[in-house]
Amino acid sequence: YFLASMRGMKRMTYRFVPASRRENFIDVSEQITQAVGRYVVGQISQALINGILSFVFLLIIGAPLPVLLASFAFMGSLIPLVGTLASAIVISLLCLFASPATALAAAIYYLVYMQVEAYVISPRIMSRAVQVPGALVVIAAVAGGTIGGVLGALVALPVAASVIIIVQKVIYPRQEQS
């Protein structure tokens, strides 16, 4: 319902803004909405990478129920910061049902994958998706997770992208006029 009525909600919100400032407000709010949408697509892309790579690796090591475990890895990756770690722990423990060697291989794989995801995949995808510099992606995610837990981590990048857009489109032009 929220997505279906988004345009109507936006039009109603825009009417509360004085006509003299409405065009700029619409421009900024549309850019923020697009940045949040790109963030969601980026997060899903990152989770898809984790799910596919997990599936391939779990097949190679002979883990039990590789499709289910890879789906769990995908779902876990949708939660920034802690999701990949939590799903990696659960998957590694479930691999104990196959053998301790399988569980150890899974744990080592996820330790390596989490490093690659944190320092290569996530900053590249998110910096392109929300057009936020890579260092700021990491700082925003860590700060959001620290301050607000899982919910803070979920909203940290869209908030950072929104702040950048507001500063570029509202603050800087006002300073130039002064």
MODELLER restraints for C-alpha pairs under 7 A, 6 or more apart:
rsr = mdl.restraints
at = mdl.atoms
rsr.add(forms.Gaussian(group=physical.xy_distance, feature=features.Distance(at['CA:14:A'], at['CA:22:A']), mean=6.59, stdev=0.5))
rsr.add(forms.Gaussian(group=physical.xy_distance, feature=features.Distance(at['CA:14:A'], at['CA:26:A']), mean=6.86, stdev=0.5))
rsr.add(forms.Gaussian(group=physical.xy_distance, feature=features.Distance(at['CA:28:A'], at['CA:165:A']), mean=6.99, stdev=0.5))
rsr.add(forms.Gaussian(group=physical.xy_distance, feature=features.Distance(at['CA:28:A'], at['CA:166:A']), mean=6.81, stdev=0.5))
rsr.add(forms.Gaussian(group=physical.xy_distance, feature=features.Distance(at['CA:28:A'], at['CA:169:A']), mean=6.80, stdev=0.5))
rsr.add(forms.Gaussian(group=physical.xy_distance, feature=features.Distance(at['CA:32:A'], at['CA:162:A']), mean=5.37, stdev=0.5))
rsr.add(forms.Gaussian(group=physical.xy_distance, feature=features.Distance(at['CA:32:A'], at['CA:165:A']), mean=6.93, stdev=0.5))
rsr.add(forms.Gaussian(group=physical.xy_distance, feature=features.Distance(at['CA:35:A'], at['CA:130:A']), mean=5.15, stdev=0.5))
rsr.add(forms.Gaussian(group=physical.xy_distance, feature=features.Distance(at['CA:35:A'], at['CA:158:A']), mean=6.77, stdev=0.5))
rsr.add(forms.Gaussian(group=physical.xy_distance, feature=features.Distance(at['CA:35:A'], at['CA:161:A']), mean=6.62, stdev=0.5))
rsr.add(forms.Gaussian(group=physical.xy_distance, feature=features.Distance(at['CA:36:A'], at['CA:158:A']), mean=5.28, stdev=0.5))
rsr.add(forms.Gaussian(group=physical.xy_distance, feature=features.Distance(at['CA:38:A'], at['CA:129:A']), mean=5.01, stdev=0.5))
rsr.add(forms.Gaussian(group=physical.xy_distance, feature=features.Distance(at['CA:38:A'], at['CA:130:A']), mean=5.95, stdev=0.5))
rsr.add(forms.Gaussian(group=physical.xy_distance, feature=features.Distance(at['CA:39:A'], at['CA:126:A']), mean=6.69, stdev=0.5))
rsr.add(forms.Gaussian(group=physical.xy_distance, feature=features.Distance(at['CA:39:A'], at['CA:129:A']), mean=5.59, stdev=0.5))
rsr.add(forms.Gaussian(group=physical.xy_distance, feature=features.Distance(at['CA:39:A'], at['CA:130:A']), mean=5.64, stdev=0.5))
rsr.add(forms.Gaussian(group=physical.xy_distance, feature=features.Distance(at['CA:39:A'], at['CA:158:A']), mean=6.65, stdev=0.5))
rsr.add(forms.Gaussian(group=physical.xy_distance, feature=features.Distance(at['CA:42:A'], at['CA:125:A']), mean=5.94, stdev=0.5))
rsr.add(forms.Gaussian(group=physical.xy_distance, feature=features.Distance(at['CA:42:A'], at['CA:126:A']), mean=6.01, stdev=0.5))
rsr.add(forms.Gaussian(group=physical.xy_distance, feature=features.Distance(at['CA:42:A'], at['CA:129:A']), mean=5.69, stdev=0.5))
rsr.add(forms.Gaussian(group=physical.xy_distance, feature=features.Distance(at['CA:43:A'], at['CA:78:A']), mean=6.14, stdev=0.5))
rsr.add(forms.Gaussian(group=physical.xy_distance, feature=features.Distance(at['CA:44:A'], at['CA:78:A']), mean=6.49, stdev=0.5))
rsr.add(forms.Gaussian(group=physical.xy_distance, feature=features.Distance(at['CA:46:A'], at['CA:122:A']), mean=6.90, stdev=0.5))
rsr.add(forms.Gaussian(group=physical.xy_distance, feature=features.Distance(at['CA:47:A'], at['CA:74:A']), mean=4.85, stdev=0.5))
rsr.add(forms.Gaussian(group=physical.xy_distance, feature=features.Distance(at['CA:47:A'], at['CA:77:A']), mean=4.74, stdev=0.5))
rsr.add(forms.Gaussian(group=physical.xy_distance, feature=features.Distance(at['CA:47:A'], at['CA:78:A']), mean=5.73, stdev=0.5))
rsr.add(forms.Gaussian(group=physical.xy_distance, feature=features.Distance(at['CA:48:A'], at['CA:74:A']), mean=5.95, stdev=0.5))
rsr.add(forms.Gaussian(group=physical.xy_distance, feature=features.Distance(at['CA:50:A'], at['CA:73:A']), mean=6.50, stdev=0.5))
rsr.add(forms.Gaussian(group=physical.xy_distance, feature=features.Distance(at['CA:50:A'], at['CA:74:A']), mean=5.96, stdev=0.5))
rsr.add(forms.Gaussian(group=physical.xy_distance, feature=features.Distance(at['CA:50:A'], at['CA:77:A']), mean=6.99, stdev=0.5))
rsr.add(forms.Gaussian(group=physical.xy_distance, feature=features.Distance(at['CA:51:A'], at['CA:70:A']), mean=4.92, stdev=0.5))
rsr.add(forms.Gaussian(group=physical.xy_distance, feature=features.Distance(at['CA:51:A'], at['CA:71:A']), mean=6.07, stdev=0.5))
rsr.add(forms.Gaussian(group=physical.xy_distance, feature=features.Distance(at['CA:51:A'], at['CA:73:A']), mean=5.46, stdev=0.5))
rsr.add(forms.Gaussian(group=physical.xy_distance, feature=features.Distance(at['CA:51:A'], at['CA:74:A']), mean=4.41, stdev=0.5))
rsr.add(forms.Gaussian(group=physical.xy_distance, feature=features.Distance(at['CA:52:A'], at['CA:70:A']), mean=6.98, stdev=0.5))
rsr.add(forms.Gaussian(group=physical.xy_distance, feature=features.Distance(at['CA:54:A'], at['CA:70:A']), mean=5.31, stdev=0.5))
rsr.add(forms.Gaussian(group=physical.xy_distance, feature=features.Distance(at['CA:54:A'], at['CA:73:A']), mean=6.99, stdev=0.5))
rsr.add(forms.Gaussian(group=physical.xy_distance, feature=features.Distance(at['CA:55:A'], at['CA:66:A']), mean=5.80, stdev=0.5))
rsr.add(forms.Gaussian(group=physical.xy_distance, feature=features.Distance(at['CA:55:A'], at['CA:67:A']), mean=6.25, stdev=0.5))
rsr.add(forms.Gaussian(group=physical.xy_distance, feature=features.Distance(at['CA:55:A'], at['CA:70:A']), mean=4.87, stdev=0.5))
rsr.add(forms.Gaussian(group=physical.xy_distance, feature=features.Distance(at['CA:58:A'], at['CA:66:A']), mean=5.47, stdev=0.5))
rsr.add(forms.Gaussian(group=physical.xy_distance, feature=features.Distance(at['CA:59:A'], at['CA:66:A']), mean=6.06, stdev=0.5))
rsr.add(forms.Gaussian(group=physical.xy_distance, feature=features.Distance(at['CA:61:A'], at['CA:102:A']), mean=6.18, stdev=0.5))
rsr.add(forms.Gaussian(group=physical.xy_distance, feature=features.Distance(at['CA:63:A'], at['CA:95:A']), mean=5.69, stdev=0.5))
rsr.add(forms.Gaussian(group=physical.xy_distance, feature=features.Distance(at['CA:63:A'], at['CA:98:A']), mean=6.19, stdev=0.5))
rsr.add(forms.Gaussian(group=physical.xy_distance, feature=features.Distance(at['CA:63:A'], at['CA:102:A']), mean=6.59, stdev=0.5))
rsr.add(forms.Gaussian(group=physical.xy_distance, feature=features.Distance(at['CA:64:A'], at['CA:95:A']), mean=6.50, stdev=0.5))
rsr.add(forms.Gaussian(group=physical.xy_distance, feature=features.Distance(at['CA:64:A'], at['CA:98:A']), mean=6.26, stdev=0.5))
rsr.add(forms.Gaussian(group=physical.xy_distance, feature=features.Distance(at['CA:69:A'], at['CA:91:A']), mean=6.26, stdev=0.5))
rsr.add(forms.Gaussian(group=physical.xy_distance, feature=features.Distance(at['CA:72:A'], at['CA:87:A']), mean=6.56, stdev=0.5))
rsr.add(forms.Gaussian(group=physical.xy_distance, feature=features.Distance(at['CA:73:A'], at['CA:84:A']), mean=6.75, stdev=0.5))
rsr.add(forms.Gaussian(group=physical.xy_distance, feature=features.Distance(at['CA:73:A'], at['CA:87:A']), mean=5.49, stdev=0.5))
rsr.add(forms.Gaussian(group=physical.xy_distance, feature=features.Distance(at['CA:76:A'], at['CA:83:A']), mean=4.31, stdev=0.5))
rsr.add(forms.Gaussian(group=physical.xy_distance, feature=features.Distance(at['CA:76:A'], at['CA:84:A']), mean=5.34, stdev=0.5))
rsr.add(forms.Gaussian(group=physical.xy_distance, feature=features.Distance(at['CA:76:A'], at['CA:87:A']), mean=5.44, stdev=0.5))
rsr.add(forms.Gaussian(group=physical.xy_distance, feature=features.Distance(at['CA:77:A'], at['CA:83:A']), mean=5.09, stdev=0.5))
rsr.add(forms.Gaussian(group=physical.xy_distance, feature=features.Distance(at['CA:77:A'], at['CA:84:A']), mean=4.85, stdev=0.5))
rsr.add(forms.Gaussian(group=physical.xy_distance, feature=features.Distance(at['CA:79:A'], at['CA:154:A']), mean=6.70, stdev=0.5))
rsr.add(forms.Gaussian(group=physical.xy_distance, feature=features.Distance(at['CA:80:A'], at['CA:153:A']), mean=5.77, stdev=0.5))
rsr.add(forms.Gaussian(group=physical.xy_distance, feature=features.Distance(at['CA:80:A'], at['CA:154:A']), mean=6.05, stdev=0.5))
rsr.add(forms.Gaussian(group=physical.xy_distance, feature=features.Distance(at['CA:81:A'], at['CA:153:A']), mean=6.91, stdev=0.5))
rsr.add(forms.Gaussian(group=physical.xy_distance, feature=features.Distance(at['CA:88:A'], at['CA:110:A']), mean=5.93, stdev=0.5))
rsr.add(forms.Gaussian(group=physical.xy_distance, feature=features.Distance(at['CA:92:A'], at['CA:103:A']), mean=4.94, stdev=0.5))
rsr.add(forms.Gaussian(group=physical.xy_distance, feature=features.Distance(at['CA:92:A'], at['CA:106:A']), mean=5.41, stdev=0.5))
rsr.add(forms.Gaussian(group=physical.xy_distance, feature=features.Distance(at['CA:92:A'], at['CA:107:A']), mean=5.42, stdev=0.5))
rsr.add(forms.Gaussian(group=physical.xy_distance, feature=features.Distance(at['CA:93:A'], at['CA:103:A']), mean=6.43, stdev=0.5))
rsr.add(forms.Gaussian(group=physical.xy_distance, feature=features.Distance(at['CA:95:A'], at['CA:102:A']), mean=5.86, stdev=0.5))
rsr.add(forms.Gaussian(group=physical.xy_distance, feature=features.Distance(at['CA:95:A'], at['CA:103:A']), mean=4.58, stdev=0.5))
rsr.add(forms.Gaussian(group=physical.xy_distance, feature=features.Distance(at['CA:96:A'], at['CA:102:A']), mean=6.74, stdev=0.5))
rsr.add(forms.Gaussian(group=physical.xy_distance, feature=features.Distance(at['CA:96:A'], at['CA:103:A']), mean=5.03, stdev=0.5))
rsr.add(forms.Gaussian(group=physical.xy_distance, feature=features.Distance(at['CA:123:A'], at['CA:134:A']), mean=4.73, stdev=0.5))
rsr.add(forms.Gaussian(group=physical.xy_distance, feature=features.Distance(at['CA:123:A'], at['CA:137:A']), mean=6.08, stdev=0.5))
rsr.add(forms.Gaussian(group=physical.xy_distance, feature=features.Distance(at['CA:123:A'], at['CA:138:A']), mean=6.88, stdev=0.5))
rsr.add(forms.Gaussian(group=physical.xy_distance, feature=features.Distance(at['CA:124:A'], at['CA:134:A']), mean=6.66, stdev=0.5))
rsr.add(forms.Gaussian(group=physical.xy_distance, feature=features.Distance(at['CA:126:A'], at['CA:137:A']), mean=6.89, stdev=0.5))
rsr.add(forms.Gaussian(group=physical.xy_distance, feature=features.Distance(at['CA:127:A'], at['CA:133:A']), mean=5.41, stdev=0.5))
rsr.add(forms.Gaussian(group=physical.xy_distance, feature=features.Distance(at['CA:127:A'], at['CA:134:A']), mean=5.38, stdev=0.5))
rsr.add(forms.Gaussian(group=physical.xy_distance, feature=features.Distance(at['CA:127:A'], at['CA:137:A']), mean=6.84, stdev=0.5))
rsr.add(forms.Gaussian(group=physical.xy_distance, feature=features.Distance(at['CA:130:A'], at['CA:161:A']), mean=6.07, stdev=0.5))
rsr.add(forms.Gaussian(group=physical.xy_distance, feature=features.Distance(at['CA:132:A'], at['CA:161:A']), mean=6.16, stdev=0.5))
rsr.add(forms.Gaussian(group=physical.xy_distance, feature=features.Distance(at['CA:137:A'], at['CA:157:A']), mean=6.50, stdev=0.5))
rsr.add(forms.Gaussian(group=physical.xy_distance, feature=features.Distance(at['CA:140:A'], at['CA:156:A']), mean=5.48, stdev=0.5))
rsr.add(forms.Gaussian(group=physical.xy_distance, feature=features.Distance(at['CA:140:A'], at['CA:157:A']), mean=6.07, stdev=0.5))
rsr.add(forms.Gaussian(group=physical.xy_distance, feature=features.Distance(at['CA:140:A'], at['CA:160:A']), mean=6.69, stdev=0.5))
rsr.add(forms.Gaussian(group=physical.xy_distance, feature=features.Distance(at['CA:141:A'], at['CA:153:A']), mean=5.34, stdev=0.5))
rsr.add(forms.Gaussian(group=physical.xy_distance, feature=features.Distance(at['CA:141:A'], at['CA:156:A']), mean=5.58, stdev=0.5))
rsr.add(forms.Gaussian(group=physical.xy_distance, feature=features.Distance(at['CA:141:A'], at['CA:157:A']), mean=6.49, stdev=0.5))
rsr.add(forms.Gaussian(group=physical.xy_distance, feature=features.Distance(at['CA:144:A'], at['CA:152:A']), mean=4.34, stdev=0.5))
rsr.add(forms.Gaussian(group=physical.xy_distance, feature=features.Distance(at['CA:144:A'], at['CA:153:A']), mean=4.60, stdev=0.5))
rsr.add(forms.Gaussian(group=physical.xy_distance, feature=features.Distance(at['CA:144:A'], at['CA:156:A']), mean=4.95, stdev=0.5))
rsr.add(forms.Gaussian(group=physical.xy_distance, feature=features.Distance(at['CA:145:A'], at['CA:152:A']), mean=5.03, stdev=0.5))
rsr.add(forms.Gaussian(group=physical.xy_distance, feature=features.Distance(at['CA:145:A'], at['CA:153:A']), mean=4.21, stdev=0.5))
